[in-house]
Amino acid sequence: MTTTSPHRGMGPASRRPFDAGSAVAPLTIAERRHGRWSVLTVRGELEMTTADRLLDAVKDRLAATEHAGETPRMVLDVSGLSFCDSSGLNALVRGWHLSRQADGELVLLNPSAQLTRMLTITGLDRRLPIHDRFPD
């Protein structure tokens, strides 16, 4: 008996099963201060089911700095991202736009090789500030 797979051309190791009833993919966001910068350390998978969590964290941080009368300066430490898809990229861009609208800054810190490649392929590396160490 021959069966066909809806994931043609994808070997079993590269398939990411989708189960609409499964829990949200793991993503953690920790917040701290580093000088005048707010740092959001993002770990796990940034994808369709978790992208809004990152955006909510960025919005919360922007609201807190506005309430404190500070200029929003935010670092997204993305060194711990194990996966990022187009929804994740969209969340990064939207967070950057929100920061700019608030006359603030948002930079990406230490993206992985995979994320750097995605940013380069999409041209986002020319828009989003990317650093390998904390900005001054």
N, C-alpha and C positions, 0 to 999 in steps of 0.2 A: 504494500500500500504506500502511495506517495502522498506526502502532505506538503502544502505550501505555507510559507511563513509570511506574515504581513511585513516582516522586516527583511525583505530580499537584499542579499548582498552583505548582510551584517552577520558576523559570526556570533556565537553565543556569548563570548566574552565582552563584546562591544554593545550588546543590547542592554538597555535600561528599562526594565519592566515598568509599566504604568498600571497602577491600581487606584482607581478613583476613590476607593474606600481607605487607602492607606494614609498613615499619618504624614504630616508635612515633613519634607526633607529637612534634615538637621541644618540649622543655621544659628549661630550664636553671635550676639553683638554686645561687646563690653565697652563701657565708656570710661574715660579718664581724662585728666588734664595733663598737658605737657607745655609748661610755660603759658603763652597766650593762646595756645591751640587746644581745641577739643579733639580728642582722639576717639574714634569709633573703630575698635578692632573687630573685624568681620571674619568669622571662621565657618567653614562648612561649604554648603552648596547654595549658590545664588542663582536661582532659577524661577520659573513661573510661579511656583507656590510659595516662594520666600521673598521675592523681590519687594513686595509691599512692606514687609517687616523692615527692610533697610530704609525704604523711603519714609516710613513712620518715624524711625530713629533719627533720620536727618531732619525731618520737620520738627520733632520734639526739641532737638538740640538748637535749631534755628530760633524756635519760639523762646527757649530759655535764654539765649544770648540777647534776643531783642528785649525781653522782659528786664534783663540785667543792664540794659543800655550799652552792651558791648558790640564790637564789630565781630560778626561771625567768621571765625577762622577754624576750619574743620579739616582734619586729616582722617581719611579712610584707610586704615591699615588693612590691606587686602592680601597680605602675605599668607594668611591662613585659609584662603579660599581654595577648595579642592575642585570646584567646578563652577563655571559661569556660562550661562546660555544667553541668547539674545534678550530675554526678559531681564536678566541680570544686568546686561550692558545698558539697557534702557533705564533701569533704576539708577545706575551710576550717572548717566547723562541727566536724568531728571533731577537728581540730587544736586548736581553741579549747577544746573539752571536755577534751581531754587536758591542756592547760595548766592549766585550772581544777582538775582532779583533782590536779595536782601543786602546788596552791596558788600557781600562777604567773599570768602575764598573757600574752595574745597579742593584738596589735592589727594591723589592716590599715592599710597606708600607701599613700595615693594610688591608690585604685582608679580604673579608667577609667570613663567615662560609662556604658558598656555594663554593666560589673560593678556599678557603683553602682545602676543601674536594676534589675538582677536582685536585688540585696540589698534594695532598697526594695520591690519587688513581692512578694517572699517574706516580708517582715517581718524578715529577718535583720539589717537595719540597726539594729533596736532591740535586738539581742542582741550582735552582734559590734562591738567598739570599732573605729571607723574614724577615722583621722587624716589630715590633709593635711600634717603635719610631725611630726618625731620627738616622742614624748611626753617630758616632763621626768622 
